[in-house]
Amino acid sequence: MTETAVPQTTDGATVPEAGAAPRDVTAAVHAIADRARTASRLLARANRAWKDRALLQIAESLVAKQDLVIAANRQDLEAGRSNGTSAALLDRLSLDPGRIDGLAAALRNLAGLPDPVGTVERGQTLPNGLRLRQVHVPMGVVAAIYEARPNVTVDIAGLALKSGNAVILRGGSAAAHTNAALIGIIRDALDRVGLPADAVQTVDEYGREGASVLMQARGRVDVLIPRGGHDLIQTVVTNAKVPVIETGEGNVHIFLDKSASEQMAVDILLNAKTQRPSVCNTVETLLVHSEAPAAPAVLAALAAAGVRLHVDNRVAALLPGDAQGQPATDEDWGREYMDLDLAVAMVDSMDEAIDHIRKWTTGHTEAIITNDLANSEKFIAEIDSAAVIVNASTRFTDGGELGLGAEVGISTQKMHARGPMGLQELTTTKWIVQGDGQIRR
């Protein structure tokens, strides 16, 4: 395959391909995974206080060395602009003092959360006297393949450490300098508190060949989490031999019910679309009830905020005179814009809205704005997505906002982890059976 034929992610990074990698790359990635396994055994025995010291040290070091991080980030941003990266994706890539403070605050928050390791899921004493406990334990070695979101580097490393896991990272090439600086700071902080630096490693230097080896490293890697656009996630899901927790893109819907109050609807839609349009929990499709009196005000507010509206014929008739909507197509209903674009359709009933969502959803987040309790309960019951929201912004589908400290990603599958994945989602369980000489009859 020629270089021009390699599929691209939404941030311009190459999608890792399955297949044979050079022997030296395979050996190098396997060595990284083996060192991670060794580190994971020490982490699994580390108590909460030790792990929390590491998180606080990383937070302190990030702030102290922010100039180094920002300088590295500037190199990635300059390269992105030269390559024609969109403004929305550059925003996802960008770090500044405020965002670094936010990363440090998230780590401090993680340090304040309970340790999931050792918590008892259930237990009982059997009639024969056997004492049973099902307890949470670390996964072991967690790998993550993701695009140009340097905050993900810190979030995943912090969550992995707190949950007792070693982690191997493969970030997008568009954030190569930033990720290298961040991982260096994290490894140094671990060493300072006496935990193994190899608990956080990267295969970035080995490019897509390294990512391919990581996907195939069954037995060396316990779980792999892809986080990014459709092409990246599907490539990993299709080709990985390592168990995968699938995260999903966010074709997020909001249904504006006919009972919705105008001011609430305006406030929620503006926040859900414009606060940070480049992330996966921003709304991408608005479904407007044909009898919703709040609809004209909502459309006017969105247009005034610079949102480009992709509308059906009925919605076009409601647009204010100075707003120029463009005709929506089927491509718009299924698209994750990650920009100041919004698809808008009119429906005549909640059932019609639910049918539309079922057809086009990616299973991430759906919301309803309503003052009708029966309608909110129907929406909750019939929408099958990882998060269902009533009368609030979709921007709350986020690990930090939901009190998880941070998130590895938003799982759209239906296995043990669904929705924002925090500390508990990075653990598995084991049964502990204690007896006094019982034998099975």
Summary of the structure (lengths in Angstrom):
residues: 441
radius of gyration: 23.4
end to end distance: 61.7
largest distance: 83.0
contacts: 1578
relative contact order: 0.14
helix: 45%
strand: 19%
